[in-house]
C-alpha cells in the first residue's frame, strides 16, 4: 500500500486524528456547559455523536502514536478496511448530528427569536461550528482511508 499523507502511522495521520478528537471534545464541552441542551433532542444527539467520535478518534490517535514510536506500518488491508468503515460510520453520524443541531439553532434562536439568553446561544452556535469542523476532519480521514484501500 502507498504511504499518503494522513494514512495510519504517519505524523499527518496523528495530527488529523488529534484534530478530530479536539473538535468533538470542544463541541461536547460547549454544549454541556449550557443549562437547557437536554430540552432539544438534536442537541442530545449531537453530544452522543461527538462522544462516539471522541472515542473513535482518540483510540486511533493512540494507535498512530504507538505506530510512530515503534516504527510499524498499519497498512494491512483488513486494518484499513476497519478504519474505513469506522470513519464512514462516525462521519455519517457526525454530519447528521451537526446538521440537525444547526437546523434547530437557526430555527429556534434565529428565525423564531427565542434566543434571549445571549451567552447560551453563543455556546450552542460554537458547539455546532466545532461539530462541523470535526465532521470535516473525519470526512477527510475517511476519504484518505478509501484512497489508501483503493490504491493498495
For each residue, the residues with C-beta under 8 A, 3 or more apart:
1: 7 75 77 80 148 151 152
2: 7 148 151 152
3: 7 10 75
4: 7 144 147 148 151
5: 10 12 13 144
6: 10 12 13 16 140 141 144
7: 1 2 3 4 10 12 13 74 75 144 145 148
8: 13 60 63 64 67 74 75 79 80 83
9: 13 64 67 68 72 73 74 75
10: 3 5 6 7 13 14 64 68
11: 14 15 68
12: 5 6 7 15 16
13: 5 6 7 8 9 10 16 17 64 141 144
14: 10 11 17 18 61 64 65 68
15: 11 12 18 19
16: 6 12 13 19 20 137 140 141 144
17: 13 14 20 21 57 58 60 61 64 141
18: 14 15 21 22 57 61
19: 15 16 22 23 137
20: 16 17 23 24 53 57 61 134 137 138 141
21: 17 18 24 25 53 54 57 58 61
22: 18 19 25 26
23: 19 20 26 27 130 131 133 134 137
24: 20 21 27 28 50 51 53 54 57 94 130 131 134
25: 21 22 28 29 50 54
26: 22 23 29 30 126 130
27: 23 24 30 31 46 50 126 127 128 130 131 134
28: 24 25 31 32 47 50 51 54 127
29: 25 26 32 33
30: 26 27 33 34 123 124 126 127 130
31: 27 28 34 37 43 46 47 50 123 124 127
32: 28 29 37 47
33: 29 30 123
34: 30 31 37 120 123 124
35: 120
36: 39 40 120
37: 31 32 34 40 43 44 47 124
38: 43 44
39: 36 43
40: 36 37 43 44 104 108
41: 44 45
42: 45 46 97 100 101 103 104
43: 31 37 38 39 40 46 47 101 104 124 127
44: 37 38 40 41 47 48
45: 41 42 48 49 96 97 100 101
46: 27 31 42 43 49 50 97 98 100 101 127 128 131
47: 28 31 32 37 43 44 50 51
48: 44 45 51 52 97
49: 45 46 52 53 90 93 94 96 97 98 131
50: 24 25 27 28 31 46 47 53 54 94 97 131 134
51: 24 28 47 48 54 55
52: 48 49 55 56 90 93
53: 20 21 24 49 50 56 57 90 93 94 134 138
54: 21 24 25 28 50 51 57 58
55: 51 52 58 59
56: 52 53 59 60 86 87 90
57: 17 18 20 21 24 53 54 60 61 90 138
58: 17 21 54 55 61 62
59: 55 56 62 63
60: 8 17 56 57 63 64 83 86
61: 14 17 18 20 21 57 58 64 65
62: 58 59 65 66
63: 8 59 60 66 67 74
64: 8 9 10 13 14 17 60 61 67 68 74
65: 14 61 62 68 69
66: 62 63 69 70 72
67: 8 9 63 64 70 71 72 73 74
68: 9 10 11 14 64 65 71
69: 65 66
70: 66 67
71: 67 68
72: 9 66 67
73: 9 67
74: 7 8 9 63 64 67 79 80
75: 1 3 7 8 9 79 80 148 152
76: 79 80
77: 1 80 81 149 152
78: 81 82
79: 8 74 75 76 82 83
80: 1 8 74 75 76 77 83 84 145 148 149 152
81: 77 78 84 85 149
82: 78 79 85 86
83: 8 60 79 80 86 87 145
84: 80 81 87 88 142 145 146 149
85: 81 82 88 89
86: 56 60 82 83 89 90
87: 56 83 84 90 91 138 141 142 145
88: 84 85 91 92 142
89: 85 86 92 93
90: 49 52 53 56 57 86 87 93 94 138
91: 87 88 94 95 135 138 139 141 142
92: 88 89 95 96
93: 49 52 53 89 90 96 97
94: 24 49 50 53 90 91 97 98 131 134 135 138
95: 91 92 98 99 135 139
96: 45 49 92 93 99 100
97: 42 45 46 48 49 50 93 94 100 101 131
98: 46 49 94 95 101 102 128 131 132 134 135
99: 95 96 102 103
100: 42 45 46 96 97 103 104
101: 42 43 45 46 97 98 104 105 124 127 128 131
102: 98 99 105 106 128 132
103: 42 99 100 106 107
104: 40 42 43 100 101 107 108
105: 101 102 108 109 110 121 124 125 128
106: 102 103 109 110 111
107: 103 104 110 111 112
108: 40 104 105 111 112 114 115
109: 105 106 112 113 114 115 121 124 125
110: 105 106 107 113 115
111: 106 107 108
112: 107 108 109
113: 109 110
114: 108 109
115: 108 109 110 118 120 121
116:
117: 120 121
118: 115 121 122
119: 122 123
120: 34 35 36 115 117 123 124
121: 105 109 115 117 118 124 125
122: 118 119 125 126
123: 30 31 33 34 119 120 126 127
124: 30 31 34 37 43 101 105 109 120 121 127 128
125: 105 109 121 122 128 129
126: 26 27 30 122 123 129 130
127: 27 28 30 31 43 46 101 123 124 130 131
128: 27 46 98 101 102 105 124 125 131 132
129: 125 126 132 133
130: 23 24 26 27 30 126 127 133 134
131: 23 24 27 46 49 50 94 97 98 101 127 128 134 135
132: 98 102 128 129 135 136
133: 23 129 130 136 137
134: 20 23 24 27 50 53 94 98 130 131 137 138
135: 91 94 95 98 131 132 138 139
136: 132 133 139 140
137: 16 19 20 23 133 134 140 141
138: 20 53 57 87 90 91 94 134 135 141 142
139: 91 95 135 136 142 143
140: 6 16 136 137 143 144
141: 6 13 16 17 20 87 91 137 138 144 145
142: 84 87 88 91 138 139 145 146
143: 139 140 146 147
144: 4 5 6 7 13 16 140 141 147 148
145: 7 80 83 84 87 141 142 148 149
146: 84 142 143 149 150
147: 4 143 144 150 151
148: 1 2 4 7 75 80 144 145 151 152
149: 77 80 81 84 145 146 152
150: 146 147
151: 1 2 4 147 148
152: 1 2 75 77 80 148 149
